[in-house]
Amino acid sequence: MTTMVRMIYFVILGWMAISDLRTKTIPIWAPWIMGITGLLFCTAPGLIENPACYAGEEGFWQLFLRFLPGLAALILSLLSRESIGRGDGGILLSLAFWLDAGDLSRIALAAAAFCGIYGMLLCGWSILGGRGIAGIRKRRIPYLPFLCAASVFFQGSI
């Protein structure tokens, strides 16, 4: 990604992560904004040099692999009765316009690992505090801040 596009990517993702952190929900229009912006940058000639944008050179399976993390998150959302939010799946789908399959898979799995580590620390803190884990079961942990952190970790600095 060019520096300007990377900066826009991090601003949009960071803004949505802060929104998710505050409200623990993702607005329905947020994945659309991310996806449409990524699509616009991919279709603007000469503006971006991103391997994720060269969809014409990829076969069907490569394109399918780019959307697989988002599709898997949406299916898990349906199967788990929204334990994993639909907005998280929508964001992962929209990131397919910004990242190639390898980067997106790495970032999504790292974000899930960060989220799991945070959940384990939260449970440990609650057990050590004498409160047990009963109250933690229904607690919602926002995913986008971890996705943003993983993205910064793998995509590097601006």
MARFI-853352 format. One line per 4 residues: their letters; for each residue x, z, y of C-alpha. Coordinates in Angstrom, 3 decimals. Example, Ala and Ser with C-alpha at 12.3 -4.5 7.8 and 13.67 -1.06 7.14 Angstrom:
// MARFI-853352
as> 12.300/7.800/-4.500 | 13.670/7.140/-1.060;
END
This chain:
// MARFI-853352
mttm> 0.000/0.000/0.000 | 1.123/-0.603/3.521 | 1.670/2.446/5.701 | -1.431/1.849/7.812;
vrmi> -3.693/1.396/4.797 | -2.181/4.423/3.047 | -2.869/6.501/6.144 | -6.500/5.331/6.248;
yfvi> -6.811/6.046/2.509 | -5.552/9.619/2.953 | -7.723/10.230/6.038 | -10.904/9.136/4.228;
lgwm> -10.026/11.004/1.028 | -8.965/14.118/2.967 | -12.148/14.075/5.041 | -14.267/13.892/1.874;
aisd> -12.168/16.626/0.214 | -12.746/18.974/3.164 | -16.455/18.175/3.055 | -16.540/18.879/-0.693;
lrtk> -14.603/22.115/-0.203 | -17.010/23.371/2.462 | -20.339/22.356/0.935 | -19.405/21.869/-2.759;
tipi> -21.370/18.624/-2.643 | -20.433/15.044/-1.883 | -22.784/13.117/0.410 | -24.386/10.143/-1.322;
wapw> -22.884/7.740/1.212 | -19.273/8.984/0.805 | -18.415/6.882/-2.293 | -19.966/3.872/-0.572;
imgi> -17.769/4.375/2.504 | -14.653/4.695/0.329 | -15.536/1.695/-1.824 | -16.572/-0.617/1.020;
tgll> -13.468/0.279/3.035 | -11.231/-0.390/0.033 | -13.026/-3.655/-0.650 | -12.612/-4.751/2.972;
fcta> -8.889/-4.061/2.848 | -8.621/-5.980/-0.413 | -10.409/-9.022/0.956 | -8.609/-9.144/4.324;
pgli> -5.862/-11.758/3.893 | -2.353/-10.579/4.681 | -3.426/-7.075/5.681 | -2.521/-5.261/2.503;
enpa> 0.004/-5.576/-0.268 | -1.630/-3.580/-3.012 | -1.510/-4.490/-6.720 | -5.037/-3.133/-7.082;
cyag> -6.319/-5.920/-4.838 | -5.137/-8.819/-6.925 | -8.206/-8.829/-9.133 | -8.050/-12.583/-9.583;
eegf> -4.839/-12.245/-11.563 | -6.273/-9.599/-13.856 | -8.351/-10.210/-16.907 | -11.684/-8.586/-17.661;
wqlf> -10.135/-5.670/-19.552 | -7.759/-4.827/-16.701 | -10.687/-4.708/-14.299 | -12.656/-2.619/-16.795;
lrfl> -9.747/-0.159/-17.089 | -9.727/0.287/-13.305 | -13.356/1.416/-13.350 | -13.091/3.438/-16.584;
pgla> -12.272/6.879/-15.040 | -15.301/6.647/-12.744 | -17.585/5.437/-15.537 | -16.360/8.244/-17.812;
alil> -17.028/10.833/-15.082 | -20.552/9.475/-14.527 | -21.295/9.563/-18.279 | -19.956/13.134/-18.494;
slls> -22.130/14.019/-15.523 | -25.230/12.783/-17.329 | -24.293/14.465/-20.617 | -23.397/17.804/-19.017;
resi> -26.496/17.994/-16.802 | -24.473/17.728/-13.592 | -21.726/20.213/-14.542 | -19.495/17.412/-13.357;
grgd> -21.086/15.968/-10.256 | -22.198/12.368/-9.906 | -20.418/12.204/-6.578 | -17.081/12.793/-8.292;
ggil> -17.752/9.844/-10.585 | -18.799/7.751/-7.605 | -15.576/8.566/-5.771 | -13.520/7.675/-8.849;
lsla> -15.421/4.382/-9.081 | -14.750/3.616/-5.425 | -11.051/4.431/-5.793 | -10.809/1.471/-8.181;
fwld> -10.786/-0.722/-5.055 | -7.777/1.179/-3.698 | -5.635/1.844/-6.784 | -4.651/0.042/-9.949;
agdl> -5.662/1.339/-13.384 | -2.460/3.263/-14.071 | -2.357/5.070/-10.728 | -6.048/5.908/-10.810;
sria> -5.859/7.289/-14.360 | -2.788/9.377/-13.517 | -4.393/10.766/-10.378 | -7.739/11.536/-12.076;
laaa> -6.069/13.325/-15.010 | -3.722/15.278/-12.748 | -6.667/16.336/-10.584 | -8.533/17.515/-13.693;
afcg> -5.429/19.469/-14.766 | -5.096/21.045/-11.301 | -8.780/21.953/-11.405 | -8.403/23.477/-14.883;
iygm> -5.398/25.540/-13.818 | -7.342/26.792/-10.807 | -10.281/27.697/-13.072 | -8.021/29.624/-15.445;
llcg> -6.428/31.479/-12.529 | -9.891/32.279/-11.194 | -10.958/33.679/-14.578 | -7.749/35.692/-14.901;
wsil> -8.162/37.091/-11.412 | -11.747/38.082/-12.185 | -10.805/39.738/-15.494 | -7.915/41.631/-13.898;
ggrg> -10.255/42.741/-11.124 | -12.597/44.260/-13.716 | -15.518/41.939/-12.966 | -15.349/39.898/-16.170;
iagi> -16.156/36.200/-16.378 | -19.945/36.442/-16.362 | -20.242/35.702/-12.644 | -17.778/32.834/-12.764;
rkrr> -19.678/30.684/-15.238 | -22.074/29.252/-12.652 | -19.476/28.926/-9.930 | -18.926/25.356/-8.729;
ipyl> -15.352/24.231/-8.284 | -15.021/21.208/-5.993 | -13.054/18.347/-7.564 | -12.140/16.252/-4.531;
pflc> -9.580/18.678/-3.052 | -7.700/18.497/-6.352 | -8.082/14.707/-6.387 | -6.656/14.571/-2.874;
aasv> -3.723/16.828/-3.865 | -2.996/14.708/-6.947 | -3.195/11.570/-4.844 | -0.678/12.951/-2.358;
ffqg> 1.534/14.026/-5.258 | 1.559/10.575/-6.896 | 1.173/8.272/-3.899 | 3.857/9.981/-1.881;
si> 4.059/10.691/1.780 | 2.968/8.415/4.558;
END
